[in-house]
Amino acid sequence: MLSAAAGVRLLYPLDLWLLRVAQSRPSRVLDAAGVLFSVPGEAEFAGAAMLVLAAGLFLTGRRALAGSLLLALVVTGLLEFAMKLWLPTVPVPPEAARSTDPSPILEIAYPYPYPSGHMLRAVILFGAIYLLWPNHLLRAGILLLLVGVTAGRVYLGVHWASDVVGGALLGVAGLAWAFGRPSAYKRRQATGIRHQQDQQPEI
């Protein structure tokens, strides 16, 4: 529904107002903070970090989850690419940009900004860490980080607020799929329990 609303440009007035509010008091400190908060969503950083996380899960016996997370990152990335090519949202005015996102390896120009790939990748990577390690301090830090990524993308003038929300929702969908799939161990365990129940004599 959000993608459809963005595609028919219903969200443009609200996006424009939020951009003006975010940039109402610009400063060099906020510029630097916005660029810093962009790093977790960079394709190179998120991809490398996800490979490390998946390797750790693989070595600890959670191979199905490792594969699911990698697949979720790839598939949602392809969906992001397709929407940025074909979903006709309003581009952010070039004069609103306070920074660019030069990528040392991947630098692709898209005709449309929806959804935010930085937000998508940050949500999948740090959302997975949030779900895997139930530490209150760590989780609070992750939430603050994601808030920073959200605010930074709008403040820098590289995305509308709707782009960021769309990327976050796509990332949440990828996480829900990855963590919702039953692991091979759980499937074998469930199959074994059913087999034992079938073998029990009726009383």
Backbone as JSON Lines, residues from 0, in Angstrom:
{"i":0,"aa":"M","n":[0.83,-1.21,0.0],"ca":[0.0,0.0,0.0],"c":[0.86,1.26,0.0]}
{"i":1,"aa":"L","n":[1.95,1.23,0.77],"ca":[2.84,2.39,0.8],"c":[3.49,2.59,-0.56]}
{"i":2,"aa":"S","n":[3.92,1.5,-1.2],"ca":[4.54,1.6,-2.52],"c":[3.56,2.17,-3.54]}
{"i":3,"aa":"A","n":[2.31,1.72,-3.46],"ca":[1.3,2.24,-4.39],"c":[1.06,3.72,-4.15]}
{"i":4,"aa":"A","n":[0.98,4.12,-2.89],"ca":[0.77,5.54,-2.57],"c":[1.95,6.39,-3.05]}
{"i":5,"aa":"A","n":[3.17,5.85,-2.89],"ca":[4.35,6.59,-3.37],"c":[4.36,6.65,-4.89]}
{"i":6,"aa":"G","n":[3.93,5.57,-5.53],"ca":[3.93,5.51,-6.98],"c":[2.98,6.49,-7.63]}
{"i":7,"aa":"V","n":[1.84,6.73,-6.98],"ca":[0.87,7.7,-7.53],"c":[1.06,9.09,-6.92]}
{"i":8,"aa":"R","n":[2.15,9.24,-6.15],"ca":[2.6,10.54,-5.64],"c":[1.65,11.17,-4.62]}
{"i":9,"aa":"L","n":[0.95,10.31,-3.88],"ca":[0.08,10.83,-2.82],"c":[0.89,11.35,-1.62]}
{"i":10,"aa":"L","n":[2.1,10.82,-1.45],"ca":[2.89,11.16,-0.28],"c":[3.81,12.36,-0.5]}
{"i":11,"aa":"Y","n":[3.82,12.89,-1.7],"ca":[4.77,13.97,-2.02],"c":[4.6,15.19,-1.11]}
{"i":12,"aa":"P","n":[3.39,15.69,-0.87],"ca":[3.29,16.88,0.02],"c":[3.86,16.64,1.41]}
{"i":13,"aa":"L","n":[3.56,15.47,1.99],"ca":[4.09,15.16,3.32],"c":[5.61,15.0,3.27]}
{"i":14,"aa":"D","n":[6.11,14.33,2.23],"ca":[7.55,14.15,2.09],"c":[8.27,15.5,1.99]}
{"i":15,"aa":"L","n":[7.71,16.39,1.21],"ca":[8.33,17.7,1.02],"c":[8.35,18.48,2.33]}
{"i":16,"aa":"W","n":[7.26,18.42,3.09],"ca":[7.21,19.11,4.38],"c":[8.24,18.53,5.35]}
{"i":17,"aa":"L","n":[8.35,17.2,5.42],"ca":[9.31,16.56,6.32],"c":[10.74,16.9,5.93]}
{"i":18,"aa":"L","n":[11.01,16.98,4.63],"ca":[12.36,17.35,4.19],"c":[12.69,18.78,4.64]}
{"i":19,"aa":"R","n":[11.74,19.69,4.51],"ca":[11.98,21.07,4.93],"c":[12.19,21.17,6.43]}
{"i":20,"aa":"V","n":[11.44,20.38,7.19],"ca":[11.61,20.38,8.65],"c":[12.98,19.82,9.01]}
{"i":21,"aa":"A","n":[13.38,18.73,8.36],"ca":[14.66,18.09,8.67],"c":[15.83,19.01,8.36]}
{"i":22,"aa":"Q","n":[15.7,19.82,7.32],"ca":[16.8,20.7,6.91],"c":[16.62,22.14,7.38]}
{"i":23,"aa":"S","n":[15.73,22.34,8.33],"ca":[15.44,23.71,8.77],"c":[16.61,24.34,9.53]}
{"i":24,"aa":"R","n":[17.43,23.51,10.18],"ca":[18.58,24.03,10.91],"c":[19.83,23.24,10.55]}
{"i":25,"aa":"P","n":[20.32,23.42,9.35],"ca":[21.5,22.66,8.92],"c":[22.77,23.12,9.63]}
{"i":26,"aa":"S","n":[23.72,22.21,9.74],"ca":[25.02,22.54,10.34],"c":[26.04,21.52,9.86]}
{"i":27,"aa":"R","n":[27.3,21.85,10.02],"ca":[28.36,20.93,9.63],"c":[28.36,19.67,10.51]}
{"i":28,"aa":"V","n":[27.97,19.84,11.76],"ca":[27.9,18.69,12.67],"c":[26.84,17.7,12.19]}
{"i":29,"aa":"L","n":[25.68,18.22,11.82],"ca":[24.61,17.35,11.31],"c":[24.99,16.74,9.97]}
{"i":30,"aa":"D","n":[25.71,17.5,9.15],"ca":[26.18,16.95,7.88],"c":[27.09,15.74,8.13]}
{"i":31,"aa":"A","n":[28.03,15.91,9.06],"ca":[28.96,14.82,9.37],"c":[28.23,13.63,9.99]}
{"i":32,"aa":"A","n":[27.25,13.91,10.87],"ca":[26.49,12.83,11.49],"c":[25.68,12.07,10.45]}
{"i":33,"aa":"G","n":[25.08,12.81,9.51],"ca":[24.31,12.15,8.46],"c":[25.15,11.24,7.6]}
{"i":34,"aa":"V","n":[26.35,11.69,7.25],"ca":[27.26,10.85,6.46],"c":[27.7,9.63,7.26]}
{"i":35,"aa":"L","n":[27.99,9.84,8.54],"ca":[28.41,8.73,9.4],"c":[27.32,7.67,9.51]}
{"i":36,"aa":"F","n":[26.08,8.1,9.68],"ca":[24.97,7.16,9.8],"c":[24.61,6.51,8.47]}
{"i":37,"aa":"S","n":[25.2,6.98,7.39],"ca":[24.97,6.34,6.1],"c":[25.82,5.08,5.93]}
{"i":38,"aa":"V","n":[26.92,5.01,6.68],"ca":[27.86,3.9,6.51],"c":[27.23,2.53,6.75]}
{"i":39,"aa":"P","n":[26.43,2.32,7.82],"ca":[25.85,0.98,8.04],"c":[24.98,0.48,6.89]}
{"i":40,"aa":"G","n":[24.46,1.38,6.08],"ca":[23.61,0.96,4.98],"c":[24.32,0.85,3.65]}
{"i":41,"aa":"E","n":[25.61,1.21,3.61],"ca":[26.36,1.09,2.37],"c":[26.4,-0.37,1.93]}
{"i":42,"aa":"A","n":[26.29,-0.59,0.63],"ca":[26.23,-1.96,0.11],"c":[27.47,-2.76,0.49]}
{"i":43,"aa":"E","n":[28.64,-2.12,0.41],"ca":[29.88,-2.83,0.72],"c":[29.96,-3.22,2.19]}
{"i":44,"aa":"F","n":[29.61,-2.26,3.08],"ca":[29.67,-2.53,4.51],"c":[28.65,-3.59,4.9]}
{"i":45,"aa":"A","n":[27.39,-3.4,4.49],"ca":[26.34,-4.33,4.88],"c":[26.58,-5.72,4.29]}
{"i":46,"aa":"G","n":[27.04,-5.77,3.04],"ca":[27.3,-7.07,2.42],"c":[28.41,-7.82,3.11]}
{"i":47,"aa":"A","n":[29.52,-7.13,3.42],"ca":[30.63,-7.79,4.1],"c":[30.23,-8.23,5.51]}
{"i":48,"aa":"A","n":[29.52,-7.35,6.22],"ca":[29.09,-7.69,7.58],"c":[28.13,-8.87,7.58]}
{"i":49,"aa":"M","n":[27.24,-8.93,6.59],"ca":[26.3,-10.05,6.52],"c":[27.03,-11.35,6.2]}
{"i":50,"aa":"L","n":[28.06,-11.3,5.38],"ca":[28.85,-12.5,5.11],"c":[29.53,-13.01,6.38]}
{"i":51,"aa":"V","n":[30.06,-12.08,7.18],"ca":[30.68,-12.48,8.45],"c":[29.65,-13.09,9.39]}
{"i":52,"aa":"L","n":[28.48,-12.45,9.48],"ca":[27.42,-12.97,10.34],"c":[26.95,-14.34,9.87]}
{"i":53,"aa":"A","n":[26.77,-14.5,8.57],"ca":[26.34,-15.79,8.03],"c":[27.39,-16.87,8.26]}
{"i":54,"aa":"A","n":[28.67,-16.51,8.14],"ca":[29.73,-17.48,8.39],"c":[29.71,-17.94,9.85]}
{"i":55,"aa":"G","n":[29.48,-16.99,10.77],"ca":[29.39,-17.35,12.18],"c":[28.22,-18.27,12.46]}
{"i":56,"aa":"L","n":[27.08,-17.99,11.85],"ca":[25.91,-18.85,12.03],"c":[26.16,-20.23,11.43]}
{"i":57,"aa":"F","n":[26.82,-20.26,10.28],"ca":[27.11,-21.54,9.62],"c":[28.02,-22.4,10.49]}
{"i":58,"aa":"L","n":[29.04,-21.79,11.06],"ca":[30.0,-22.55,11.88],"c":[29.4,-23.01,13.2]}
{"i":59,"aa":"T","n":[28.35,-22.35,13.66],"ca":[27.71,-22.75,14.92],"c":[26.49,-23.65,14.68]}
{"i":60,"aa":"G","n":[26.33,-24.13,13.47],"ca":[25.28,-25.1,13.18],"c":[23.96,-24.52,12.71]}
{"i":61,"aa":"R","n":[23.88,-23.21,12.53],"ca":[22.62,-22.6,12.09],"c":[22.72,-22.28,10.6]}
{"i":62,"aa":"R","n":[22.92,-23.33,9.83],"ca":[23.19,-23.16,8.4],"c":[21.97,-22.66,7.64]}
{"i":63,"aa":"A","n":[20.8,-23.16,7.99],"ca":[19.59,-22.75,7.29],"c":[19.33,-21.26,7.48]}
{"i":64,"aa":"L","n":[19.53,-20.76,8.7],"ca":[19.32,-19.34,8.97],"c":[20.36,-18.49,8.24]}
{"i":65,"aa":"A","n":[21.6,-18.98,8.21],"ca":[22.65,-18.24,7.49],"c":[22.28,-18.08,6.02]}
{"i":66,"aa":"G","n":[21.85,-19.18,5.4],"ca":[21.45,-19.11,4.0],"c":[20.23,-18.24,3.79]}
{"i":67,"aa":"S","n":[19.28,-18.31,4.71],"ca":[18.06,-17.52,4.58],"c":[18.36,-16.02,4.66]}
{"i":68,"aa":"L","n":[19.26,-15.63,5.57],"ca":[19.6,-14.21,5.7],"c":[20.29,-13.69,4.45]}
{"i":69,"aa":"L","n":[21.21,-14.48,3.91],"ca":[21.89,-14.07,2.68],"c":[20.91,-13.96,1.53]}
{"i":70,"aa":"L","n":[20.01,-14.93,1.44],"ca":[19.02,-14.91,0.37],"c":[18.07,-13.73,0.53]}
{"i":71,"aa":"A","n":[17.67,-13.44,1.77],"ca":[16.79,-12.29,2.01],"c":[17.45,-10.99,1.59]}
{"i":72,"aa":"L","n":[18.75,-10.85,1.88],"ca":[19.48,-9.63,1.51],"c":[19.54,-9.48,-0.01]}
{"i":73,"aa":"V","n":[19.78,-10.59,-0.71],"ca":[19.9,-10.55,-2.17],"c":[18.54,-10.27,-2.82]}
{"i":74,"aa":"V","n":[17.51,-11.0,-2.39],"ca":[16.19,-10.87,-3.02],"c":[15.59,-9.49,-2.78]}
{"i":75,"aa":"T","n":[15.68,-8.99,-1.55],"ca":[15.15,-7.65,-1.27],"c":[15.96,-6.59,-2.01]}
{"i":76,"aa":"G","n":[17.26,-6.84,-2.18],"ca":[18.07,-5.92,-2.96],"c":[17.63,-5.87,-4.42]}
{"i":77,"aa":"L","n":[17.27,-7.02,-4.98],"ca":[16.77,-7.06,-6.35],"c":[15.41,-6.34,-6.47]}
{"i":78,"aa":"L","n":[14.56,-6.51,-5.45],"ca":[13.28,-5.8,-5.44],"c":[13.49,-4.29,-5.36]}
{"i":79,"aa":"E","n":[14.45,-3.89,-4.52],"ca":[14.78,-2.46,-4.43],"c":[15.23,-1.93,-5.78]}
{"i":80,"aa":"F","n":[16.1,-2.68,-6.45],"ca":[16.61,-2.28,-7.77],"c":[15.47,-2.13,-8.77]}
{"i":81,"aa":"A","n":[14.55,-3.1,-8.77],"ca":[13.43,-3.07,-9.72],"c":[12.53,-1.87,-9.46]}
{"i":82,"aa":"M","n":[12.23,-1.6,-8.18],"ca":[11.34,-0.47,-7.87],"c":[11.99,0.86,-8.19]}
{"i":83,"aa":"K","n":[13.29,0.97,-7.99],"ca":[13.97,2.21,-8.32],"c":[14.03,2.46,-9.82]}
{"i":84,"aa":"L","n":[13.87,1.41,-10.6],"ca":[13.85,1.56,-12.05],"c":[12.46,1.84,-12.6]}
{"i":85,"aa":"W","n":[11.43,1.24,-11.98],"ca":[10.12,1.24,-12.62],"c":[8.98,1.84,-11.8]}
{"i":86,"aa":"L","n":[9.2,2.13,-10.51],"ca":[8.12,2.75,-9.72],"c":[8.28,4.26,-9.82]}
{"i":87,"aa":"P","n":[7.37,4.95,-10.52],"ca":[7.58,6.37,-10.84],"c":[7.28,7.32,-9.68]}
{"i":88,"aa":"T","n":[8.15,7.34,-8.69],"ca":[8.0,8.28,-7.58],"c":[8.69,9.6,-7.93]}
{"i":89,"aa":"V","n":[8.43,10.61,-7.13],"ca":[9.02,11.92,-7.37],"c":[10.49,11.92,-6.93]}
{"i":90,"aa":"P","n":[11.43,12.26,-7.8],"ca":[12.84,12.34,-7.37],"c":[13.04,13.48,-6.38]}
{"i":91,"aa":"V","n":[14.0,13.31,-5.49],"ca":[14.35,14.38,-4.56],"c":[15.09,15.46,-5.35]}
{"i":92,"aa":"P","n":[14.72,16.73,-5.18],"ca":[15.39,17.8,-5.93],"c":[16.9,17.8,-5.67]}
{"i":93,"aa":"P","n":[17.72,17.91,-6.7],"ca":[19.19,17.9,-6.51],"c":[19.67,18.99,-5.56]}
{"i":94,"aa":"E","n":[18.98,20.14,-5.55],"ca":[19.43,21.23,-4.69],"c":[19.19,20.95,-3.2]}
{"i":95,"aa":"A","n":[18.41,19.9,-2.89],"ca":[18.16,19.55,-1.49],"c":[19.29,18.71,-0.91]}
{"i":96,"aa":"A","n":[20.13,18.13,-1.76],"ca":[21.17,17.22,-1.29],"c":[22.26,17.98,-0.55]}
{"i":97,"aa":"R","n":[22.55,17.56,0.65],"ca":[23.65,18.11,1.43],"c":[24.87,17.22,1.37]}
{"i":98,"aa":"S","n":[24.73,16.07,0.75],"ca":[25.85,15.15,0.61],"c":[25.5,14.14,-0.47]}
{"i":99,"aa":"T","n":[26.49,13.52,-1.03],"ca":[26.29,12.42,-1.95],"c":[26.79,11.16,-1.28]}
{"i":100,"aa":"D","n":[26.5,10.02,-1.9],"ca":[26.94,8.74,-1.35],"c":[27.89,8.07,-2.34]}
{"i":101,"aa":"P","n":[29.1,8.6,-2.49],"ca":[30.03,7.95,-3.4],"c":[30.41,6.57,-2.91]}
{"i":102,"aa":"S","n":[30.29,5.58,-3.75],"ca":[30.6,4.21,-3.38],"c":[31.88,3.79,-4.09]}
{"i":103,"aa":"P","n":[32.87,3.3,-3.36],"ca":[34.12,2.94,-4.0],"c":[34.0,1.78,-4.97]}
{"i":104,"aa":"I","n":[32.97,0.95,-4.84],"ca":[32.81,-0.2,-5.71],"c":[31.51,-0.11,-6.5]}
{"i":105,"aa":"L","n":[30.4,0.11,-5.8],"ca":[29.09,0.13,-6.43],"c":[28.54,1.55,-6.47]}
{"i":106,"aa":"E","n":[28.33,2.06,-7.64],"ca":[27.74,3.38,-7.79],"c":[26.81,3.34,-8.99]}
{"i":107,"aa":"I","n":[25.51,3.25,-8.73],"ca":[24.51,3.11,-9.78],"c":[23.53,4.28,-9.69]}
{"i":108,"aa":"A","n":[23.27,4.89,-10.82],"ca":[22.3,5.99,-10.85],"c":[20.92,5.43,-11.12]}
{"i":109,"aa":"Y","n":[19.94,5.76,-10.25],"ca":[18.57,5.3,-10.39],"c":[17.68,6.46,-10.8]}
{"i":110,"aa":"P","n":[16.67,6.2,-11.62],"ca":[15.75,7.28,-11.98],"c":[14.81,7.68,-10.85]}
{"i":111,"aa":"Y","n":[14.52,6.74,-9.93],"ca":[13.58,7.02,-8.84],"c":[14.23,6.63,-7.5]}
{"i":112,"aa":"P","n":[13.87,7.32,-6.41],"ca":[14.55,7.08,-5.12],"c":[13.91,6.01,-4.22]}
{"i":113,"aa":"Y","n":[12.73,5.53,-4.57],"ca":[11.99,4.63,-3.67],"c":[12.3,3.17,-4.0]}
{"i":114,"aa":"P","n":[12.61,2.34,-2.98],"ca":[12.81,2.61,-1.56],"c":[14.28,2.88,-1.25]}
{"i":115,"aa":"S","n":[14.57,3.22,-0.01],"ca":[15.94,3.49,0.39],"c":[16.7,2.18,0.59]}
{"i":116,"aa":"G","n":[17.73,1.97,-0.23],"ca":[18.55,0.77,-0.08],"c":[19.37,0.78,1.19]}
{"i":117,"aa":"H","n":[19.84,1.97,1.6],"ca":[20.59,2.06,2.85],"c":[19.75,1.59,4.03]}
{"i":118,"aa":"M","n":[18.5,2.04,4.06],"ca":[17.62,1.64,5.16],"c":[17.31,0.16,5.09]}
{"i":119,"aa":"L","n":[17.07,-0.34,3.9],"ca":[16.78,-1.75,3.71],"c":[17.92,-2.62,4.26]}
{"i":120,"aa":"R","n":[19.14,-2.33,3.84],"ca":[20.28,-3.15,4.26],"c":[20.56,-3.01,5.75]}
{"i":121,"aa":"A","n":[20.41,-1.79,6.29],"ca":[20.65,-1.6,7.72],"c":[19.63,-2.37,8.56]}
{"i":122,"aa":"V","n":[18.38,-2.38,8.12],"ca":[17.34,-3.09,8.87],"c":[17.59,-4.59,8.85]}
{"i":123,"aa":"I","n":[17.96,-5.15,7.7],"ca":[18.2,-6.58,7.63],"c":[19.41,-6.98,8.47]}
{"i":124,"aa":"L","n":[20.52,-6.24,8.32],"ca":[21.74,-6.58,9.05],"c":[21.57,-6.42,10.55]}
{"i":125,"aa":"F","n":[21.18,-5.23,10.98],"ca":[21.11,-4.97,12.42],"c":[19.84,-5.55,13.04]}
{"i":126,"aa":"G","n":[18.81,-5.75,12.22],"ca":[17.64,-6.45,12.73],"c":[17.96,-7.9,13.05]}
{"i":127,"aa":"A","n":[18.79,-8.52,12.22],"ca":[19.21,-9.9,12.49],"c":[20.01,-9.97,13.79]}
{"i":128,"aa":"I","n":[20.92,-9.02,13.97],"ca":[21.7,-8.98,15.22],"c":[20.79,-8.75,16.41]}
{"i":129,"aa":"Y","n":[19.82,-7.88,16.25],"ca":[18.84,-7.59,17.32],"c":[18.11,-8.86,17.73]}
{"i":130,"aa":"L","n":[17.7,-9.67,16.76],"ca":[16.94,-10.88,17.06],"c":[17.82,-12.02,17.58]}
{"i":131,"aa":"L","n":[19.07,-12.04,17.18],"ca":[19.94,-13.16,17.56],"c":[20.51,-12.99,18.98]}
{"i":132,"aa":"W","n":[20.76,-11.76,19.39],"ca":[21.38,-11.53,20.7],"c":[20.49,-10.64,21.55]}
{"i":133,"aa":"P","n":[19.71,-11.23,22.47],"ca":[18.76,-10.47,23.3],"c":[19.43,-9.74,24.46]}
{"i":134,"aa":"N","n":[20.32,-8.82,24.12],"ca":[20.98,-7.99,25.12],"c":[20.33,-6.61,25.1]}
{"i":135,"aa":"H","n":[19.87,-6.13,26.25],"ca":[19.11,-4.87,26.29],"c":[19.94,-3.69,25.82]}
{"i":136,"aa":"L","n":[21.2,-3.62,26.24],"ca":[22.05,-2.51,25.85],"c":[22.33,-2.55,24.35]}
{"i":137,"aa":"L","n":[22.61,-3.75,23.83],"ca":[22.87,-3.9,22.4],"c":[21.64,-3.52,21.59]}
{"i":138,"aa":"R","n":[20.49,-3.98,22.04],"ca":[19.26,-3.68,21.3],"c":[18.93,-2.2,21.32]}
{"i":139,"aa":"A","n":[19.16,-1.54,22.45],"ca":[18.93,-0.1,22.51],"c":[19.86,0.64,21.55]}
{"i":140,"aa":"G","n":[21.11,0.18,21.48],"ca":[22.06,0.79,20.56],"c":[21.65,0.6,19.1]}
{"i":141,"aa":"I","n":[21.13,-0.58,18.78],"ca":[20.68,-0.85,17.41],"c":[19.5,0.04,17.05]}
{"i":142,"aa":"L","n":[18.56,0.2,17.97],"ca":[17.41,1.06,17.7],"c":[17.84,2.5,17.47]}
{"i":143,"aa":"L","n":[18.8,2.98,18.27],"ca":[19.3,4.34,18.08],"c":[20.02,4.47,16.74]}
{"i":144,"aa":"L","n":[20.75,3.44,16.37],"ca":[21.45,3.45,15.09],"c":[20.46,3.54,13.93]}
{"i":145,"aa":"L","n":[19.4,2.76,13.98],"ca":[18.41,2.77,12.91],"c":[17.67,4.09,12.85]}
{"i":146,"aa":"V","n":[17.42,4.71,14.01],"ca":[16.82,6.04,14.02],"c":[17.77,7.04,13.35]}
{"i":147,"aa":"G","n":[19.06,6.91,13.64],"ca":[20.05,7.78,13.02],"c":[20.12,7.61,11.51]}
{"i":148,"aa":"V","n":[20.05,6.36,11.05],"ca":[20.04,6.12,9.6],"c":[18.8,6.75,8.98]}
{"i":149,"aa":"T","n":[17.66,6.57,9.63],"ca":[16.4,7.13,9.13],"c":[16.49,8.65,9.0]}
{"i":150,"aa":"A","n":[16.89,9.3,10.07],"ca":[16.97,10.76,10.06],"c":[18.04,11.25,9.1]}
{"i":151,"aa":"G","n":[19.15,10.54,9.04],"ca":[20.25,10.97,8.2],"c":[19.92,10.95,6.72]}
{"i":152,"aa":"R","n":[19.19,9.94,6.28],"ca":[18.86,9.86,4.85],"c":[17.96,11.02,4.42]}
{"i":153,"aa":"V","n":[17.05,11.42,5.31],"ca":[16.17,12.54,4.99],"c":[16.92,13.86,5.11]}
{"i":154,"aa":"Y","n":[17.68,14.02,6.19],"ca":[18.4,15.28,6.4],"c":[19.38,15.56,5.26]}
{"i":155,"aa":"L","n":[20.07,14.55,4.79],"ca":[21.05,14.75,3.72],"c":[20.39,15.06,2.38]}
{"i":156,"aa":"G","n":[19.09,14.89,2.31],"ca":[18.38,15.21,1.08],"c":[18.58,14.2,-0.03]}
{"i":157,"aa":"V","n":[18.9,12.96,0.33],"ca":[19.07,11.92,-0.69],"c":[17.83,11.03,-0.8]}
{"i":158,"aa":"H","n":[16.93,11.12,0.18],"ca":[15.7,10.33,0.16],"c":[14.56,11.1,0.8]}
{"i":159,"aa":"W","n":[13.36,10.81,0.32],"ca":[12.16,11.26,1.01],"c":[11.95,10.37,2.23]}
{"i":160,"aa":"A","n":[11.12,10.84,3.16],"ca":[10.77,10.02,4.33],"c":[10.06,8.74,3.9]}
{"i":161,"aa":"S","n":[9.22,8.82,2.88],"ca":[8.51,7.62,2.41],"c":[9.48,6.59,1.84]}
{"i":162,"aa":"D","n":[10.58,7.05,1.23],"ca":[11.59,6.12,0.72],"c":[12.21,5.32,1.87]}
{"i":163,"aa":"V","n":[12.49,6.03,2.96],"ca":[13.12,5.39,4.12],"c":[12.16,4.39,4.77]}
{"i":164,"aa":"V","n":[10.9,4.78,4.91],"ca":[9.91,3.87,5.49],"c":[9.72,2.65,4.59]}
{"i":165,"aa":"G","n":[9.68,2.87,3.28],"ca":[9.55,1.75,2.35],"c":[10.72,0.78,2.45]}
{"i":166,"aa":"G","n":[11.94,1.31,2.55],"ca":[13.1,0.45,2.72],"c":[13.06,-0.33,4.02]}
{"i":167,"aa":"A","n":[12.61,0.34,5.1],"ca":[12.51,-0.34,6.39],"c":[11.49,-1.48,6.34]}
{"i":168,"aa":"L","n":[10.34,-1.23,5.72],"ca":[9.31,-2.27,5.63],"c":[9.78,-3.45,4.78]}
{"i":169,"aa":"L","n":[10.5,-3.16,3.71],"ca":[11.03,-4.25,2.88],"c":[12.06,-5.06,3.66]}
{"i":170,"aa":"G","n":[12.88,-4.37,4.46],"ca":[13.84,-5.08,5.3],"c":[13.17,-5.93,6.36]}
{"i":171,"aa":"V","n":[12.12,-5.41,6.97],"ca":[11.37,-6.19,7.97],"c":[10.74,-7.42,7.33]}
{"i":172,"aa":"A","n":[10.23,-7.27,6.11],"ca":[9.65,-8.42,5.41],"c":[10.71,-9.49,5.16]}
{"i":173,"aa":"G","n":[11.91,-9.07,4.76],"ca":[12.99,-10.03,4.56],"c":[13.38,-10.74,5.84]}
{"i":174,"aa":"L","n":[13.45,-9.99,6.94],"ca":[13.77,-10.6,8.24],"c":[12.69,-11.58,8.67]}
{"i":175,"aa":"A","n":[11.43,-11.19,8.49],"ca":[10.33,-12.07,8.89],"c":[10.38,-13.38,8.12]}
{"i":176,"aa":"W","n":[10.72,-13.29,6.84],"ca":[10.83,-14.52,6.04],"c":[12.0,-15.36,6.52]}
{"i":177,"aa":"A","n":[13.16,-14.74,6.73],"ca":[14.36,-15.49,7.11],"c":[14.21,-16.18,8.46]}
{"i":178,"aa":"F","n":[13.66,-15.46,9.44],"ca":[13.54,-16.03,10.77],"c":[12.26,-16.86,10.92]}
{"i":179,"aa":"G","n":[11.33,-16.71,10.0],"ca":[10.1,-17.5,10.07],"c":[10.24,-18.88,9.48]}
{"i":180,"aa":"R","n":[11.27,-19.07,8.64],"ca":[11.48,-20.39,8.05],"c":[11.98,-21.35,9.1]}
{"i":181,"aa":"P","n":[11.42,-22.56,9.21],"ca":[11.93,-23.54,10.17],"c":[13.29,-24.04,9.73]}
{"i":182,"aa":"S","n":[14.21,-24.15,10.68],"ca":[15.54,-24.64,10.35],"c":[15.49,-26.14,10.07]}
{"i":183,"aa":"A","n":[16.56,-26.64,9.44],"ca":[16.62,-28.07,9.14],"c":[16.6,-28.9,10.43]}
{"i":184,"aa":"Y","n":[17.26,-28.38,11.49],"ca":[17.28,-29.1,12.76],"c":[15.87,-29.2,13.33]}
{"i":185,"aa":"K","n":[15.13,-28.1,13.29],"ca":[13.77,-28.11,13.83],"c":[12.87,-29.02,13.0]}
{"i":186,"aa":"R","n":[13.09,-29.05,11.68],"ca":[12.28,-29.93,10.84],"c":[12.56,-31.39,11.15]}
{"i":187,"aa":"R","n":[13.85,-31.72,11.33],"ca":[14.19,-33.11,11.67],"c":[13.63,-33.48,13.03]}
{"i":188,"aa":"Q","n":[13.71,-32.53,13.98],"ca":[13.19,-32.79,15.32],"c":[11.68,-33.02,15.29]}
{"i":189,"aa":"A","n":[10.98,-32.16,14.53],"ca":[9.53,-32.3,14.43],"c":[9.17,-33.61,13.75]}
{"i":190,"aa":"T","n":[9.93,-33.98,12.72],"ca":[9.67,-35.24,12.02],"c":[9.9,-36.43,12.94]}
{"i":191,"aa":"G","n":[10.98,-36.34,13.76],"ca":[11.27,-37.42,14.7],"c":[10.2,-37.58,15.75]}
{"i":192,"aa":"I","n":[9.68,-36.46,16.26],"ca":[8.62,-36.51,17.27],"c":[7.36,-37.14,16.68]}
{"i":193,"aa":"R","n":[7.01,-36.74,15.46],"ca":[5.82,-37.32,14.81],"c":[6.01,-38.8,14.57]}
{"i":194,"aa":"H","n":[7.26,-39.18,14.2],"ca":[7.52,-40.6,13.95],"c":[7.38,-41.41,15.23]}
{"i":195,"aa":"Q","n":[7.89,-40.86,16.35],"ca":[7.76,-41.55,17.63],"c":[6.3,-41.67,18.03]}
{"i":196,"aa":"Q","n":[5.53,-40.64,17.81],"ca":[4.12,-40.68,18.16],"c":[3.38,-41.71,17.32]}
{"i":197,"aa":"D","n":[3.76,-41.83,16.07],"ca":[3.12,-42.82,15.19],"c":[3.46,-44.24,15.63]}
{"i":198,"aa":"Q","n":[4.67,-44.42,16.21],"ca":[5.1,-45.73,16.62],"c":[4.54,-46.18,17.96]}
{"i":199,"aa":"Q","n":[4.01,-45.25,18.75],"ca":[3.47,-45.6,20.06],"c":[2.19,-46.42,19.9]}
{"i":200,"aa":"P","n":[2.08,-47.53,20.63],"ca":[0.87,-48.34,20.55],"c":[-0.31,-47.64,21.17]}
{"i":201,"aa":"E","n":[-1.46,-47.84,20.59],"ca":[-2.67,-47.24,21.14],"c":[-3.11,-48.0,22.39]}
{"i":202,"aa":"I","n":[-3.58,-47.25,23.38],"ca":[-4.04,-47.88,24.63],"c":[-5.56,-47.94,24.65]}
